[in-house]
Each structure stands twice: as C-alpha cells, then as structure tokens.
C-alpha cells in the first residue's frame, strides 16, 4: 500500500515559499504517529524545508541533481526509483511536494489528509481529488482550540 499524506486547505493550498502556511500541532503529532518506522518519500525542496532527516523513519529524497547527497538518506532521481527503494516497507508514505503529489496520485492506494477548513494564499497546491476514483472511508472533525487555530478534519480516501 502506498499512501499520500498531506495537510491541505479547502482551496487545496499546501504552502507558500516552500513553507507550510499554518501550524497545527495536532496534525504534526498525527503525522509523526502515522509515519514512524516507515519510509517517507519526498522531493528535495520538501526535504530541505524539513531541514534534516526525520527520526525513526527512512527518508527517500527525489531530485534531478545527480550529485545531491544527504547523509542518512536515500537519494533517487524519480518517483519510480523511490517506490523501488521503499519496497521493503509494506506502507511507504509520500510527503510531497506538489509535483511529487501530482505524479503519485496515479500510483497511490490511499490518501491520508488533514483538511484545514480555511482558504490561504499559496504557491503550491495539492492536485484535485477525483471523487470518481477516490472514496472517502473515514473523517474526524476537530474545532479550533488554543493550540490549533483552525478547524480541521482528518480524512482518509482509498482508490475505488
């Protein structure tokens, strides 16, 4: 099973200037719990926005730069190579960015999304989810609180 994991706004915004636009500690906690001990696949810019390999996960970075190297990470040059490198994991996670999500939508089995119930000015967007292909199987809604300043939902889709 290949899972895309993302936090997106209602207008499919992902980020701006290679950064997340919002801060939702509940989403970060869930992300850590879900991806722990798995392979995580991401583009170079997404990796660089994280700043370092995430603990207790195997980071696979996709880049066109054949000379790019990061200690403690696997560097590949296509999504296909990344999936091959992650084949020892029964459920690798694809973390983005926007271009990687667009490529991965065809091969993913599951979408694990945090939907922030707000629209944002952004320069990176998640691809449109075709509800003829993806079926919603779970949704949990949460109201903004002192730590999480926006209403949000955890939503899971599987390919139908």
N, C-alpha and C positions, 0 to 999 in steps of 0.2 A: 504494500500500500504506500503510495506517495501522497503526502499531504502538503498542501499550500497553507501556510499560516501567515496571517496579516491582520493589521489593525487599519481599518478604513473608515472614512467619514461617509455621511449619507450621499455626498456627491462623488464618492469613490476616491477622494483625496487620500494620498499616502504620506506625502511630505513636501517640504519646500527647502531648497538649498541643501539637499542631502541630509536633512534632519527631520525627525518627527515633529509634528506641529503641536501636539498635545502631550500631556503627561498623565497617564492613568496607572497608578501603582497596581491596581487590581489586575490590569491587563499584563503588566510586566511579571507579576507573580504567577499568573496562569501560564504565560509563555514559558517561564523557567520550568514550571512543573511538567508541562507537556513535552518540552524538547529535551529535558535532562536525559543523558545517556543515549542520545540519538545522534545521527549525522545531520548536520544542518548545512544546507546548500544556499549560497548567496552570491550575488555579483560583487565585484571588487569594491564599488562605491558603498554598497551596503556594509561590507566588512569594515571598510575604513571609517564609516560613521559609528560603528561599534567601538573601534579603537584597538581591539585585541580579541584573541580567541575567547569564546565564552567557556567558562569552566565546565568540566564534565560533559562535554559534547565534542564531536569530531567536526571541525569546520572545514567545509569544502568551498573554495573560492573560485568563481568563474571569471576569467579575464582573457582579453585578446592578447595581452602583453606576454610574450613567450619568456621574458626574463623576470617576471614577477615572482617573488618568493616570500613566504612568511613562515617563520619558524613555528612549528607546532600545527600547521595547517596543510591541507592537501590543496594544491593549485592545479586547476584544469582549464581547458580552453573552450569548452562547450557544455551545454546542459546535458547532452548525451554522455559525455565523459564524466560529468558529475554524478549522474544516475548510476553509471557503471562503478564509479569509485565508492558509492554508497550501498552497493548491492548486498553487503554483509549485514545491513540494517533492515529489518523487516518493515520499518516505517520511517524513512528519512523525511525531513521537513524542508520545504523550500521557503526561504525567508525574503526573497525579493532581490533586487528592487523591481520597479515597474516593468522593465524589459524582460527580466527573468520570469516574472509572473505571467506576462503575455505568452512567452514561449511554453511555460509549464502547464498552462491551463488545459492543453490538449492531452497531456500525459498523466496529469494528476488524477487520483481516485477520490480525493476528499479535500474540502475547503474548511479550514478551521479559522473563522473570522471573529474579530472584535469589531463591531459596528458602533462608531461614535455617533450619537444622534445629534449631529451638528454639521453644517457645511463650512468648509475652510477654503481660503485662497491657497492654492498649491501649484507645484510644477511637476509633480509625479502622481499618477493616478493608477488605481487598480483597474484591470480590464473589466468590461461589462460582463456580468454573470448571466449566462443564457439559461433561463429557468426551464427551457425545454430539455436541457442537458443535465442541469443540476437540481437535485431535490433537497429541500430543507428537511433535516431529520431531527434537529434539536435547536432550541432557542431559550436562553435565560436572559431576562431583562433586569437591569440594575439602575437605580436612581442615583443621581449625583449626590455626593456627600462631601465632608470636609477634606478628604484625601483625593477623591476622583471628581473633578469639577464639571463633568459632562454626564448626561445619561448615556448608557451604553448597553449593548447586548452581546453575548457570546452566541454565535450562530454556526452551526455545522451543516454542511451540504455534502451529499455524496452524488457521484455520477449515476444518473438513472438509466 
